[in-house]
């Protein structure tokens, strides 16, 4: 029996690219690798070998595993990226969310143009299915602002 897609989880694909100033300000670094690994295991069990966004079966063999991703809400007025949860997702959904990194991998040759396009087509297809769009920043100035902070458990972190 095929699992039904959950619009609230598909909405995670709408997350914008992380502001550059927060690229290395991550929950994983704040909490430490040991706690991160425990979270990964917890969410792997919850996912039961399926991407929590697209529901694709993931075999957990080399090259096909689930990845832990942070769910965020964005406050463009106050420049706050707030951690609101986690999901265990397939590599394709994860890379669709991280399109900035995906473009870097394309330019460096780490990913082929064909695979790049497959990832974009899959993510865009899921968004279209629910009438959703990627969230965009109000301006490049907002995106590039050095004042962005990460709200992690009620505490603000920045560079």
KENU-542012 format. One record per atom (N, C-alpha, C): residue number from 1; x, y, z. Coordinates in Angstrom, 2 decimals, always signed. Atoms other than C-alpha are relative to their C-alpha. Layout:
 resi       u       v       w
  NUM       X       Y       Z
...
***
This chain:
 resi       u       v       w
    1   +0.84   -1.19   +0.00
    1   +0.00   +0.00   +0.00
    1   +0.89   +1.26   +0.00
    2   -0.81   -1.20   +0.13
    2   +1.46   +3.35   -1.06
    2   -0.41   +1.04   +1.05
    3   +0.28   -1.04   -0.99
    3   +1.79   +6.06   +1.59
    3   -0.44   +1.27   -0.69
    4   +0.52   -1.26   +0.55
    4   -0.11   +9.29   +0.97
    4   +0.94   +1.15   +0.37
    5   -0.83   -1.17   -0.26
    5   +1.85  +12.53   +0.66
    5   -0.72   +0.95   +0.95
    6   +0.52   -0.94   -0.99
    6   +1.37  +15.03   +3.49
    6   +0.42   +1.41   -0.42
    7   -0.31   -1.36   +0.46
    7   +1.14  +18.66   +2.32
    7   +0.90   +0.75   +0.98
    8   -0.83   -0.71   -0.97
    8   +2.70  +19.89   +5.57
    8   +1.47   -0.41   -0.14
    9   -1.38   +0.45   +0.20
    9   +5.80  +17.79   +4.86
    9   +0.51   +0.45   -1.37
   10   -0.40   -0.48   +1.33
   10   +5.87  +18.69   +1.14
   10   +0.36   +1.49   +0.08
   11   -0.30   -1.44   -0.15
   11   +5.87  +22.36   +2.25
   11   +1.46   +0.26   +0.38
   12   -1.41   -0.17   -0.36
   12   +9.41  +21.78   +3.55
   12   +0.83   +0.31   -1.25
   13   -0.70   -0.27   +1.26
   13  +10.49  +21.85   -0.11
   13   -0.04   +1.48   -0.38
   14   +0.10   -1.42   +0.32
   14   +9.45  +25.52   -0.20
   14   +1.07   +0.83   +0.71
   15   -1.00   -0.76   -0.75
   15  +12.22  +26.51   +2.24
   15   +0.98   +0.70   -0.93
   16   -0.97   -0.70   +0.84
   16  +14.47  +29.18   +0.75
   16   +1.43   -0.44   +0.32
   17   -1.42   +0.25   -0.25
   17  +18.23  +28.91   +0.48
   17   +0.37   +0.70   +1.31
   18   -0.44   -0.57   -1.28
   18  +19.87  +29.53   +3.87
   18   +0.81   +1.27   -0.26
   19   -0.79   -1.23   +0.18
   19  +21.21  +33.10   +4.19
   19   +1.49   -0.31   +0.16
   20   -1.44   +0.31   -0.05
   20  +24.98  +33.05   +3.55
   20   +0.63   +0.15   +1.39
   21   -0.61   -0.22   -1.31
   21  +25.80  +34.41   +7.01
   21   -0.28   -1.15   +0.97
   22   +0.34   +1.13   -0.87
   22  +24.16  +31.31   +8.56
   22   +0.47   -1.35   -0.55
   23   -0.43   +1.27   +0.60
   23  +25.84  +28.70   +6.34
   23   +0.68   -0.95   +0.98
   24   -0.71   +0.89   -0.93
   24  +27.96  +27.38   +9.19
   24   -0.50   +0.15   +1.43
   25   +0.65   -0.11   -1.31
   25  +25.64  +28.24  +12.08
   25   -1.16   -1.00   -0.04
   26   +0.97   +1.09   +0.17
   26  +23.78  +24.93  +12.34
   26   -0.33   -0.68   +1.32
   27   +0.34   +0.76   -1.21
   27  +21.90  +22.94  +14.96
   27   +1.00   -1.11   +0.29
   28   -0.97   +1.09   -0.19
   28  +24.37  +20.09  +14.39
   28   +1.24   +0.50   +0.75
   29   -1.18   -0.54   -0.67
   29  +27.29  +22.31  +15.43
   29   -0.33   +0.48   +1.40
   30   +0.39   -0.51   -1.31
   30  +25.39  +23.87  +18.33
   30   -0.20   -1.14   +1.00
   31   +0.30   +1.10   -0.93
   31  +24.17  +20.58  +19.84
   31   +1.13   -1.01   +0.12
   32   -1.08   +0.98   -0.01
   32  +27.25  +18.53  +18.98
   32   -0.37   -1.26   -0.78
   33   +0.19   +1.16   +0.87
   33  +27.71  +15.42  +16.84
   33   -0.73   -1.15   +0.69
   34   +0.64   +1.12   -0.72
   34  +26.60  +12.95  +19.52
   34   -1.52   +0.16   +0.05
   35   +1.45   -0.24   -0.04
   35  +23.16  +14.53  +19.98
   35   -0.59   -0.05   -1.40
   36   +0.47   +0.03   +1.39
   36  +22.83  +14.98  +16.21
   36   -0.18   -1.45   -0.46
   37   +0.09   +1.41   +0.41
   37  +23.53  +11.28  +15.66
   37   -1.19   -0.69   +0.66
   38   +1.18   +0.57   -0.67
   38  +20.85  +10.36  +18.23
   38   -1.29   +0.44   -0.71
   39   +1.16   -0.50   +0.75
   39  +18.35  +12.58  +16.41
   39   -0.14   -0.72   -1.34
   40   +0.02   +0.71   +1.28
   40  +19.30  +10.97  +13.09
   40   -0.61   -1.39   +0.17
   41   +0.52   +1.35   -0.23
   41  +18.61   +7.52  +14.52
   41   -1.49   +0.03   +0.32
   42   +1.42   -0.15   -0.37
   42  +15.30   +8.65  +16.03
   42   -0.86   +0.23   -1.25
   43   +0.79   -0.32   +1.19
   43  +14.10  +10.07  +12.72
   43   +0.08   -1.09   -1.07
   44   -0.07   +1.16   +0.91
   44  +15.36   +7.07  +10.71
   44   -1.07   -1.01   +0.38
   45   +1.03   +0.94   -0.45
   45  +13.09   +4.89  +12.84
   45   -1.40   +0.52   -0.33
   46   +1.31   -0.59   +0.32
   46  +10.16   +7.29  +12.41
   46   -0.32   -0.11   -1.49
   47   +0.20   +0.01   +1.44
   47  +10.65   +7.33   +8.64
   47   -0.24   -1.40   -0.56
   48   +0.21   +1.39   +0.43
   48  +10.69   +3.53   +8.34
   48   +0.38   -0.22   -1.47
   49   -0.54   +0.20   +1.35
   49  +12.83   +3.52   +5.16
   49   -0.72   +0.81   -1.09
   50   +0.70   -0.82   +1.00
   50  +10.66   +6.17   +3.44
   50   +0.33   +1.47   +0.22
   51   -0.20   -1.44   -0.08
   51  +11.42   +9.78   +2.65
   51   -1.27   +0.61   +0.57
   52   +1.17   -0.59   -0.65
   52   +9.10  +11.80   +4.89
   52   -0.69   +1.04   -0.89
   53   +0.62   -0.97   +0.91
   53   +8.45  +14.25   +2.01
   53   -0.66   -0.72   -1.17
   54   +0.54   +0.60   +1.24
   54   +8.03  +12.20   -1.19
   54   -0.48   -1.44   +0.19
   55   +0.38   +1.38   -0.35
   55   +7.47   +8.79   +0.48
   55   +0.74   -1.07   -0.80
   56   -0.77   +1.01   +0.74
   56  +10.05   +7.09   -1.77
   56   +0.64   -0.96   +0.99
   57   -0.68   +1.01   -0.80
   57  +11.33   +3.82   -0.32
   57   +1.50   +0.21   -0.15
   58   -1.45   -0.20   -0.01
   58  +14.99   +4.24   +0.65
   58   +0.63   -1.26   +0.60
   59   -0.52   +1.32   -0.36
   59  +17.02   +1.03   +0.84
   59   +1.10   -0.01   +1.05
   60   -1.14   -0.10   -0.91
   60  +19.87   +2.25   +3.06
   60   +1.16   -0.86   -0.45
   61   -1.18   +0.62   +0.58
   61  +22.46   +0.81   +0.74
   61   +0.90   +1.13   -0.48
   62   -0.89   -1.10   +0.42
   62  +25.52   +2.78   -0.45
   62   -0.62   +0.83   -1.13
   63   +0.56   -0.93   +0.98
   63  +24.29   +5.84   -2.32
   63   -1.50   +0.21   +0.12
   64   +1.46   -0.14   -0.16
   64  +20.68   +5.48   -1.14
   64   -0.36   -0.08   +1.48
   65   +0.29   -0.03   -1.42
   65  +20.05   +6.57   +2.43
   65   -0.83   +1.24   +0.33
   66   +0.75   -1.16   -0.47
   66  +17.90   +8.96   +4.41
   66   +0.95   +0.98   +0.69
   67   -0.82   -1.06   -0.57
   67  +19.36  +12.28   +5.54
   67   -0.87   +0.85   +0.92
   68   +0.75   -0.84   -0.93
   68  +18.29  +14.37   +8.53
   68   +0.07   +1.45   -0.47
   69   +0.06   -1.40   +0.41
   69  +17.14  +17.87   +7.59
   69   -0.77   +0.80   +1.04
   70   +0.67   -0.90   -0.93
   70  +16.14  +20.80   +9.78
   70   -1.15   +0.72   -0.70
   71   +1.14   -0.78   +0.51
   71  +12.75  +22.43   +9.29
   71   +0.08   +1.39   +0.62
   72   -0.11   -1.38   -0.47
   72  +12.77  +26.21   +9.54
   72   -1.22   +0.81   -0.39
   73   +0.91   -1.08   +0.38
   73  +10.39  +29.13   +9.57
   73   +0.87   +1.24   -0.13
   74   -0.81   -1.19   +0.27
   74  +11.70  +32.43   +8.23
   74   -0.78   +1.26   +0.33
   75   +0.55   -1.32   -0.31
   75  +11.01  +35.90   +9.62
   75   +0.87   +1.01   -0.74
   76   -0.78   -0.89   +0.84
   76  +12.17  +38.25   +6.88
   76   +0.10   +1.42   +0.57
   77   -0.03   -1.33   -0.61
   77  +11.38  +41.36   +8.93
   77   +1.08   +0.10   +1.07
   78   -0.95   +0.00   -1.11
   78  +13.46  +40.43  +11.98
   78   +1.27   -0.79   -0.30
   79   -1.16   +0.76   +0.45
   79  +15.97  +38.31  +10.02
   79   +0.32   -1.17   +0.94
   80   -0.15   +1.17   -0.87
   80  +15.41  +35.15  +12.06
   80   -0.43   -1.26   -0.76
   81   +0.28   +1.33   +0.51
   81  +15.58  +31.58  +10.82
   81   -0.25   -0.87   +1.23
   82   +0.37   +0.73   -1.22
   82  +13.72  +29.55  +13.47
   82   -0.11   -1.49   -0.26
   83   +0.09   +1.45   +0.10
   83  +14.26  +25.83  +13.89
   83   -1.32   -0.46   +0.59
   84   +1.31   +0.46   -0.47
   84  +10.84  +24.17  +14.15
   84   -0.13   -1.52   -0.01
   85   +0.07   +1.45   -0.01
   85  +11.68  +20.49  +13.71
   85   +1.00   -0.63   -0.95
   86   -0.91   +0.78   +0.84
   86  +13.42  +17.78  +11.75
   86   -0.81   -0.98   -0.84
   87   +0.58   +1.06   +0.83
   87  +12.63  +15.29   +8.98
   87   +1.13   -0.86   -0.54
   88   -0.93   +0.92   +0.62
   88  +14.37  +12.27   +7.55
   88   -0.44   -0.14   -1.45
   89   +0.42   -0.09   +1.41
   89  +14.40  +12.64   +3.76
   89   +1.05   -0.59   -0.94
   90   -0.91   +0.55   +1.02
   90  +15.91  +11.20   +0.59
   90   +0.95   +1.09   -0.48
   91   -1.02   -0.93   +0.49
   91  +18.95  +12.79   -1.01
   91   -0.57   +0.99   -1.01
   92   +0.55   -0.88   +1.02
   92  +16.93  +14.20   -3.92
   92   -0.81   +1.13   +0.62
   93   +0.78   -1.05   -0.67
   93  +14.47  +16.06   -1.68
   93   +0.92   +0.94   +0.77
   94   -0.94   -0.82   -0.78
   94  +17.35  +17.26   +0.50
   94   +0.73   +0.98   -0.91
   95   -0.72   -0.87   +0.91
   95  +19.26  +18.64   -2.47
   95   -0.92   +1.03   -0.65
   96   +0.94   -0.99   +0.54
   96  +16.12  +20.32   -3.85
   96   -0.12   +1.17   +0.97
   97   +0.08   -1.05   -1.01
   97  +15.88  +22.24   -0.58
   97   +1.29   +0.84   -0.03
   98   -1.30   -0.68   -0.02
   98  +19.61  +23.08   -0.70
   98   +0.47   +0.30   -1.43
   99   -0.32   -0.26   +1.40
   99  +19.60  +24.41   -4.26
   99   +1.29   +0.80   -0.20
  100   -1.27   -0.72   +0.10
  100  +22.54  +26.71   -3.57
  100   +1.15   -0.99   -0.07
  101   -1.01   +1.05   +0.01
  101  +24.71  +23.70   -2.76
  101   -0.10   -0.85   -1.27
  102   +0.21   +0.78   +1.22
  102  +23.18  +21.80   -5.67
  102   +0.64   +0.69   -1.21
  103   -0.61   -0.76   +1.11
  103  +24.27  +24.56   -8.08
  103   +1.53   -0.04   +0.08
  104   -1.45   +0.09   -0.19
  104  +27.79  +24.52   -6.61
  104   +0.50   -1.36   -0.48
  105   -0.40   +1.35   +0.42
  105  +27.94  +20.75   -7.15
  105   -0.07   -0.16   -1.52
  106   +0.10   +0.05   +1.47
  106  +26.79  +21.17  -10.76
  106   +1.21   +0.69   -0.63
  107   -1.13   -0.77   +0.56
  107  +29.44  +23.83  -11.45
  107   +1.34   -0.70   +0.18
  108   -1.28   +0.69   -0.27
  108  +32.20  +21.72   -9.88
  108   +0.07   -1.37   -0.65
  109   +0.00   +1.31   +0.65
  109  +31.18  +18.60  -11.78
  109   -0.31   -1.16   +0.93
  110   +0.34   +1.06   -0.94
  110  +30.18  +16.66   -8.64
  110   -1.33   -0.68   -0.35
  111   +1.29   +0.53   +0.42
  111  +26.73  +16.15  -10.16
  111   -0.17   +0.33   -1.49
  112   +0.19   -0.22   +1.44
  112  +25.77  +15.78  -13.81
  112   -1.19   +0.94   -0.23
  113   +1.12   -0.87   +0.36
  113  +23.44  +18.20  -15.57
  113   -1.31   -0.80   -0.01
  114   +1.19   +0.86   +0.02
  114  +21.03  +15.28  -16.00
  114   -0.55   -0.24   +1.41
  115   +0.44   +0.22   -1.38
  115  +20.92  +14.49  -12.27
  115   -0.49   +1.29   +0.65
  116   +0.41   -1.32   -0.48
  116  +20.68  +18.19  -11.44
  116   -1.45   +0.27   -0.43
  117   +1.34   -0.26   +0.53
  117  +17.62  +18.50  -13.68
  117   -1.03   -0.97   +0.58
  118   +0.91   +0.99   -0.61
  118  +16.06  +15.29  -12.27
  118   -0.43   +0.45   +1.40
  119   +0.30   -0.46   -1.36
  119  +16.28  +16.72   -8.74
  119   -0.96   +1.19   -0.06
  120   +0.89   -1.16   +0.14
  120  +14.72  +20.03   -9.82
  120   -1.39   -0.41   -0.47
  121   +1.29   +0.44   +0.54
  121  +11.98  +18.27  -11.81
  121   -0.83   -0.71   +1.07
  122   +0.72   +0.72   -1.05
  122  +11.09  +15.99   -8.90
  122   -0.58   +0.98   +1.03
  123   +0.45   -0.97   -1.01
  123  +10.91  +18.84   -6.35
  123   -1.08   +0.92   -0.54
  124   +1.00   -0.90   +0.58
  124   +9.04  +21.19   -8.67
  124   -1.31   -0.73   -0.27
  125   +1.21   +0.79   +0.22
  125   +6.60  +18.39   -9.55
  125   -0.79   -0.18   +1.28
  126   +0.69   +0.13   -1.30
  126   +5.81  +17.82   -5.86
  126   -0.65   +1.32   +0.40
  127   +0.57   -1.30   -0.34
  127   +5.30  +21.56   -5.33
  127   -1.24   +0.29   -0.85
  128   +1.15   -0.23   +0.89
  128   +2.99  +21.80   -8.37
  128   -1.20   -0.84   +0.42
  129   +1.08   +0.92   -0.42
  129   +0.97  +18.82   -7.12
  129   -0.86   +0.62   +1.11
  130   +0.72   -0.61   -1.11
  130   +0.00  +20.88   -4.07
  130   -0.19   +1.51   -0.18
  131   +0.16   -1.43   +0.26
  131   -0.03  +24.33   -5.68
  131   +0.94   +0.86   +0.82
  132   -0.98   -0.72   -0.84
  132   +3.09  +25.42   -3.75
  132   +1.12   +0.57   -0.86
  133   -1.16   -0.59   +0.65
  133   +6.10  +27.55   -4.69
  133   +1.13   +0.14   +1.01
  134   -1.14   -0.27   -0.86
  134   +9.60  +27.99   -3.31
  134   -0.17   +1.39   +0.61
  135   +0.02   -1.31   -0.66
  135   +9.76  +30.84   -0.78
  135   +1.20   +0.79   -0.52
  136   -1.09   -0.86   +0.45
  136  +11.83  +33.74   -2.06
  136   +0.19   +1.14   +0.98
  137   -0.30   -1.14   -0.87
  137  +13.51  +36.52   -0.15
  137   -0.61   +1.25   -0.60
  138   +0.58   -1.24   +0.51
  138  +11.89  +39.95   -0.40
  138   +0.97   +0.80   -0.86
  139   -1.01   -0.71   +0.79
  139  +15.18  +41.31   -1.77
  139   +1.34   -0.69   +0.20
  140   -1.35   +0.54   -0.15
  140  +18.80  +40.40   -2.30
  140   +0.67   +0.57   +1.25
  141   -0.55   -0.65   -1.21
  141  +19.66  +42.86   +0.48
  141   -0.39   -0.79   +1.26
  142   +0.45   +0.80   -1.15
  142  +17.57  +40.82   +2.96
  142   +0.77   -1.32   +0.03
  143   -0.71   +1.28   +0.09
  143  +19.15  +37.55   +1.75
  143   +1.45   +0.13   +0.46
  144   -1.42   -0.17   -0.28
  144  +22.69  +38.91   +2.07
  144   +0.30   +0.71   +1.32
  145   -0.21   -0.75   -1.24
  145  +22.18  +40.75   +5.37
  145   +0.89   -0.79   +0.97
  146   -0.84   +0.66   -1.01
  146  +24.86  +40.00   +7.99
  146   -0.70   -0.13   +1.35
  147   +0.72   -0.02   -1.28
  147  +22.21  +40.39  +10.71
  147   -0.88   -1.21   +0.25
  148   +0.82   +1.20   -0.20
  148  +20.46  +37.01  +10.24
  148   +0.45   -0.75   +1.25
  149   -0.26   +0.82   -1.18
  149  +20.19  +34.87  +13.38
  149   -0.77   -1.31   -0.13
  150   +0.66   +1.29   -0.11
  150  +19.30  +31.23  +13.97
  150   -0.63   -0.08   +1.38
  151   +0.70   +0.22   -1.27
  151  +16.67  +30.68  +16.68
  151   -0.01   -1.50   +0.25
  152   -0.11   +1.41   -0.35
  152  +17.56  +27.34  +18.23
  152   -0.38   -0.15   +1.48
  153   +0.51   +0.18   -1.37
  153  +15.57  +26.37  +21.33
  153   -0.12   +1.32   +0.76
  154   +0.26   -1.29   -0.64
  154  +14.73  +30.02  +22.02
  154   +1.22   +0.88   +0.17
  155   -1.22   -0.79   -0.09
  155  +18.33  +31.23  +21.87
  155   +0.45   +0.37   -1.40
  156   -0.43   -0.47   +1.31
  156  +19.66  +33.33  +18.98
  156   +1.50   -0.18   -0.20
  157   -1.39   +0.22   +0.37
  157  +22.90  +32.39  +17.23
  157   +0.27   +0.69   -1.31
  158   -0.41   -0.63   +1.24
  158  +24.79  +34.24  +14.54
  158   +1.51   -0.03   -0.10
  159   -1.47   -0.04   +0.18
  159  +28.28  +34.87  +13.23
  159   +0.60   +1.10   +0.82
***
